[in-house]
Amino acid sequence: MTTVSEKITAFAAPKGIPEYYEPGFTHVRDTLSTAADRAGYGYIELPIFEDTGLYARGVGESTDVVSKEMYTFADRGERSVTLRPEGTAGVVRAVIEHNLDRAGLPVKLRYAGPFFRYERPQAGRYRQLQQVGVEAIGVDDPALDAEVIAVADEGFKALGLTGYRLELTSLGDAECRPAYRALLQEFLAGLDLDPATRTRAEINPLRVLDDKRPDVRKQMEGAPLLLDHLSETSAAHHAAVLQHLDDLGVAYTVNPRMVRGLDYYTKTTFEFVHDGLGAQSGIGGGGRYDGLMETLGGQALSGVGFGIGVDRTLLACAAEGVQPWSTARAEVFGVPLGEAAKRRLVVIAAALRKAGVRVDLSYGGRGLKGAMKSADRSGARYALVLGERDLEAGTIGVKDLQSGDQREIALDAVVGELVAELAG
């Protein structure tokens, strides 16, 4: 039994779980989401955990995500559930379950929130990661692929980022993938691979192209490339995507060796990379997944989407010295001197908030000096100082915290004047 005299150890957040208490996080997340909203993607709130089979079947059992990184546990009903490691499988499941594909195609959805992977924590790679994603399901149109890519690109540009690049390729279709798979496996059979990599090559040989170890990468230099073996349909689709991106002014680099970490990708596959982040340079990516919906029990409909790391994008902003968000908690800070003044300022603050102004107040009966320090720390543009004599005179003091200028305004006019000034 713990007594009050015993030392209590302070709790800390679990390893690899970041916390955000600065405005940059919400600004980045909301800016990326706004780019998707403007393109007609409706919001969907996904469950934090799903049936484990959804990810094993949808993401692919050969992937590191499923085989090594998922947070999987049995609930009290002995059902195996998994904290969501990615968003696409959950969105496709929701589309199937709620028949969203019966009300017109494509189904265009966006989401944002935490995802979970058991990884070695490092800068930009966390066990609870934050993502913004979109999915467009039901139409196989190269213009839609280009739109998805352009939405991500617009989000980055809206943040002021310039030091990133878009890499993309095509992973082919059901017509050309089997022949290429056999060709690649034949090539891999002649390499000196360790047993684990050899097993991976047998399950999904494309995953070996993504191996980061120098000795494996060197052996893979002469590997056949899927871009050289595309079917006529896939080649035409890839060319059309590139043409649409050219038309949209979205710069890109074709990377024929790109392999995403999830098994469901087909045709268009892409990644946004920022070299200012070191080894963990990816800030977002995605692609087309033509067979996923059918695999999960729905119609044989295609889909395309992306997931952008909010954490990684924040690091990219820091690497470029970009800070397009305000650190101010409020635009106006109220300083009441006395109880009667506090009652009136509470009403004025409510009126300003109703008009769309962010307002905070000094609470706890602090003196003028302490309250003004709080006003400065809040980042507010204006401080409203109200005392007993001001109430009698029907005026309120307004201090511009940037210039230091002070003036008196009629109490009845202060809301309208401040709203107008802040809007200008």
Secondary structure, DSSP 8 states (H G I E B T S, - for coil): ---TTS--------TT-----SHHHHHHHHHHHHHHHTTT-EE----SEEEHHHHHHHT-TTSHIIIII--EEE-TTS-EEEE-S-SHHHHHHHHHHTTGGGSSS-EEEEEEEEEE-----BTTB-SEEEEEEEEEES---HHHHHHHHHHHHHHHHHTT--SEEEEEEE---TTTHHHHHHHHHHHHHTS---HHHHHHHHH-GGGGGG---HHHHHHGGG---GGGG--HHHHHHHHHHHHHHHHHT---EE-TT---SSTT-EEEEEEEEEGGGTT--EEEEEEE-TTHHHHTTS-S--EEEEEEEHHHHHHHHHHHT---S---S-SEEEEEESHHHHHHHHHHHHHHHHTT--EEE--SS--HHHHHHHHHHHT-SEEEEEEHHHHHHTEEEEEETTT--EEEEEGGGHHHHHHHHHH-
